[in-house]
Amino acid sequence: MKLFRWWKGKQAENMGNSNMESPNNIKVLDRTTFALPSYQLADHLVVNRLGNTHHGIFSGESQVIYYNYYTGMVVEASLEDYSKGDAVKVVYSPMMYNSATVISRARSRIGKREYHMMQNVGEQFVRWARGGGSY
């Protein structure tokens, strides 16, 4: 019976009846109505992808500074480019500087190509910018 109700909801969604009540009191929501999470400047962001984690720093206005896995360079790109559709999480890491200093330190490395899979990865870059260990 639950499967039947689910299927009716899917039919209503496919017919373009988003945000309307279906006959079985199942509300179908339009996904574009959900608000984007609000990130704070210099937040440590993480995306899990293919059994690996990709770390970045939120630099405001939906921009993230991170090591681009494919080019090996530090880039500042949109949140959508960074996440590639995967869930973005905010994690705690020590921050010894204020947000403006963290962003400034991270931007000072844009264009640098110092990525190394075993020795210098995105997490180390983010921790360095936030005031942690060496980079």
C-alpha positions as CSV (number, residue, x, y, z in Angstrom):
1,M,0.0,0.0,0.0
2,K,2.9,2.4,0.8
3,L,4.4,1.6,-2.6
4,F,1.1,2.6,-4.3
5,R,1.1,5.9,-2.4
6,W,4.7,6.6,-3.4
7,W,3.9,5.8,-7.0
8,K,1.0,8.2,-7.0
9,G,3.3,10.9,-5.6
10,K,5.8,10.2,-8.4
11,Q,3.1,10.5,-11.0
12,A,2.0,13.9,-9.6
13,E,5.6,15.0,-9.6
14,N,6.1,13.9,-13.3
15,M,2.9,15.7,-14.3
16,G,4.3,19.0,-13.1
17,N,2.1,19.3,-10.0
18,S,4.9,20.3,-7.7
19,N,3.9,21.8,-4.4
20,M,0.4,20.4,-4.7
21,E,-1.4,17.9,-2.6
22,S,-1.9,14.5,-4.2
23,P,-5.1,12.5,-3.7
24,N,-3.6,10.5,-0.9
25,N,-2.4,13.5,1.1
26,I,1.2,13.1,0.0
27,K,2.8,16.5,-0.6
28,V,5.2,16.6,-3.6
29,L,7.8,19.3,-3.1
30,D,9.7,21.1,-5.8
31,R,13.4,20.7,-4.9
32,T,14.2,24.2,-6.0
33,T,12.2,25.7,-3.1
34,F,14.7,24.4,-0.5
35,A,17.0,27.1,0.8
36,L,20.7,26.7,0.4
37,P,22.7,26.2,3.6
38,S,24.3,29.4,4.9
39,Y,28.0,29.0,5.2
40,Q,30.2,31.4,7.2
41,L,33.3,33.0,5.8
42,A,36.4,30.7,6.2
43,D,34.3,27.6,6.9
44,H,36.1,24.3,6.4
45,L,34.1,22.5,3.8
46,V,34.3,18.8,2.9
47,V,32.8,16.8,0.0
48,N,33.0,12.9,0.0
49,R,33.7,11.7,-3.5
50,L,34.8,8.2,-4.8
51,G,36.1,7.1,-1.4
52,N,38.1,10.3,-1.0
53,T,37.4,13.6,0.7
54,H,37.9,17.0,-0.9
55,H,38.5,20.0,1.4
56,G,38.0,23.7,0.7
57,I,37.5,27.1,2.3
58,F,34.2,29.0,1.9
59,S,35.3,32.5,0.6
60,G,31.8,34.1,0.4
61,E,29.3,34.7,-2.4
62,S,29.0,30.9,-3.1
63,Q,32.8,30.6,-3.8
64,V,35.2,28.0,-2.5
65,I,39.0,28.0,-2.5
66,Y,40.4,24.5,-2.9
67,Y,42.9,22.2,-4.5
68,N,41.5,21.2,-7.9
69,Y,42.1,17.4,-8.0
70,Y,42.5,17.3,-11.8
71,T,44.9,20.2,-12.3
72,G,46.7,20.1,-9.0
73,M,46.3,23.9,-8.6
74,V,44.6,25.9,-5.9
75,V,41.6,27.6,-7.5
76,E,38.6,29.7,-6.4
77,A,35.5,28.4,-8.0
78,S,31.7,28.3,-7.4
79,L,30.2,26.0,-4.8
80,E,28.6,24.0,-7.6
81,D,31.9,23.4,-9.3
82,Y,33.4,22.3,-6.0
83,S,30.7,20.0,-5.0
84,K,29.8,18.5,-8.4
85,G,26.4,17.7,-7.0
86,D,27.6,15.9,-3.9
87,A,26.7,16.9,-0.3
88,V,28.9,19.6,1.2
89,K,29.6,19.3,5.0
90,V,31.1,21.9,7.3
91,V,33.7,20.3,9.6
92,Y,35.5,21.7,12.6
93,S,39.2,22.4,12.3
94,P,41.2,24.8,14.5
95,M,41.2,28.4,13.3
96,M,43.8,30.7,14.8
97,Y,43.2,33.7,12.5
98,N,40.1,35.8,11.8
99,S,38.0,35.0,8.7
100,A,39.5,37.8,6.6
101,T,43.1,36.6,7.3
102,V,42.1,33.0,6.5
103,I,40.6,34.1,3.1
104,S,43.7,36.2,2.4
105,R,46.1,33.4,3.2
106,A,44.1,31.0,1.0
107,R,43.9,33.4,-1.9
108,S,47.6,34.0,-1.7
109,R,48.0,30.4,-3.0
110,I,45.6,30.6,-5.9
111,G,47.4,29.4,-9.0
112,K,50.1,27.5,-7.1
113,R,50.6,23.9,-8.2
114,E,52.0,22.1,-5.1
115,Y,49.5,19.3,-4.8
116,H,50.9,15.9,-3.9
117,M,48.7,12.9,-3.2
118,M,50.7,11.6,-0.3
119,Q,52.4,14.7,1.1
120,N,50.4,17.9,0.3
121,V,46.6,17.5,-0.1
122,G,43.6,19.8,0.3
123,E,43.1,19.1,3.9
124,Q,46.6,20.3,4.7
125,F,46.1,23.4,2.6
126,V,42.8,24.3,4.5
127,R,44.4,23.6,7.9
128,W,47.4,25.8,7.0
129,A,45.1,28.7,5.8
130,R,43.1,28.5,9.0
131,G,46.3,28.7,11.1
132,G,47.1,25.1,11.7
133,G,50.2,23.1,10.7
134,S,52.8,23.6,8.1
135,Y,52.0,23.7,4.4
